[in-house]
Amino acid sequence: MTTSLHPKKLLLGKWTATQPLARDKHFIVVEVVLPEPPEAAVEWIEIEAVMSRRRHRIRWRELRDPALWRQGWT
């Protein structure tokens, strides 16, 4: 994964979990959770499973770990 991954550019990004998450493998970033206070760094995102529509809140930096996530749908 490249180090240029930035949380504010993740919205609507497509990701594949290397290990299924609650039996889901393909996800879309549906929300970048804005911090309180607003000047704080973004830490969380919400991903939604393509098939089941289940949502999960994860730390956006987890997407940098190739053992957990692959960019795109593979």
C-alpha positions as CSV (number, residue, x, y, z in Angstrom):
1,M,0.0,0.0,0.0
2,T,1.3,3.5,-0.8
3,T,2.0,5.9,2.0
4,S,0.0,8.6,0.1
5,L,-3.3,7.2,1.4
6,H,-5.1,10.1,3.0
7,P,-8.3,9.8,5.1
8,K,-10.2,12.7,3.4
9,K,-9.7,11.1,0.0
10,L,-11.0,7.6,1.0
11,L,-14.7,8.3,0.5
12,L,-16.3,5.9,-1.9
13,G,-13.1,3.9,-2.2
14,K,-13.4,0.2,-2.9
15,W,-11.6,-2.3,-0.6
16,T,-11.3,-6.1,-0.3
17,A,-10.7,-7.7,3.1
18,T,-8.0,-10.4,3.1
19,Q,-10.1,-12.3,5.7
20,P,-13.9,-12.0,5.5
21,L,-15.4,-9.6,8.0
22,A,-18.7,-11.0,9.3
23,R,-18.7,-13.1,6.1
24,D,-18.3,-10.1,3.9
25,K,-15.3,-9.5,1.7
26,H,-15.9,-6.4,-0.5
27,F,-16.5,-3.0,1.0
28,I,-17.0,0.7,0.1
29,V,-16.0,3.6,2.3
30,V,-19.3,5.3,3.0
31,E,-18.2,7.9,5.6
32,V,-15.2,9.6,6.9
33,V,-16.0,10.2,10.6
34,L,-15.2,13.8,11.4
35,P,-13.4,14.3,14.8
36,E,-14.4,16.4,17.7
37,P,-13.0,19.0,17.8
38,P,-12.9,19.6,14.0
39,E,-9.2,20.5,13.9
40,A,-8.2,17.1,15.3
41,A,-7.0,14.4,13.0
42,V,-9.4,12.0,11.3
43,E,-9.1,8.6,12.8
44,W,-12.2,6.6,11.9
45,I,-14.1,5.7,8.7
46,E,-17.2,3.7,8.1
47,I,-17.1,0.9,5.5
48,E,-20.2,-0.8,4.1
49,A,-20.3,-4.4,2.8
50,V,-21.4,-4.5,-0.8
51,M,-23.6,-7.6,-0.5
52,S,-25.1,-7.4,3.0
53,R,-25.0,-3.6,3.5
54,R,-23.6,-4.1,7.0
55,R,-21.5,-1.2,8.3
56,H,-18.3,-1.4,10.3
57,R,-16.3,1.5,11.9
58,I,-12.6,1.0,11.6
59,R,-9.5,3.1,12.0
60,W,-8.6,4.3,8.5
61,R,-4.9,3.5,9.0
62,E,-5.9,-0.2,9.0
63,L,-6.3,0.1,5.2
64,R,-2.6,0.6,4.9
65,D,-2.0,-3.0,6.2
66,P,-1.7,-5.4,3.2
67,A,-2.3,-8.3,5.6
68,L,-5.8,-6.9,6.3
69,W,-6.9,-5.0,3.1
70,R,-6.4,-4.7,-0.6
71,Q,-7.4,-1.7,-2.5
72,G,-10.1,-2.4,-5.1
73,W,-12.2,-5.4,-5.4
74,T,-10.1,-8.5,-6.0
